[in-house]
């Protein structure tokens, strides 16, 4: 997964998040929600300390693809900035690709407890890469 990208404030944020049982990684200065017509929203009532169900909707005429439901990351917000959460241990993932057909909602269940542990109260977001496939080795990433 691509990670696109004050010392006292950063140190304080790290200590605060570490004390809550989560560890932050590097700061994320990139953009999210950059694909007009493609949305990923939380399914109401599915949030829990170890996961969340989201609905992905492609309302464009393009072929929208992504990795499987294990291909995601979680970020935490602290003092207006977003940070990648540090993963606990190693993980493996298979290489299935998902295709999102026009106007056909698809639900994905994200389970992060084994990667990040149970997340305490806070402000988080799930980040998932999508791409527009044009042919072998040719795609636009979002």
Secondary structure, DSSP 8 states (H G I E B T S, - for coil): ------HHHHHHHHHHHHHTT--EEEEE-S----STTEEEEE-TT--BTTEEEEEEEE-SSS-EEEE-TT--EEEEEETTEEEEE---S-------EEEE-BT--EEEEEE-HHHH-S--SS-EEEE--EEEEEETTEEEE-
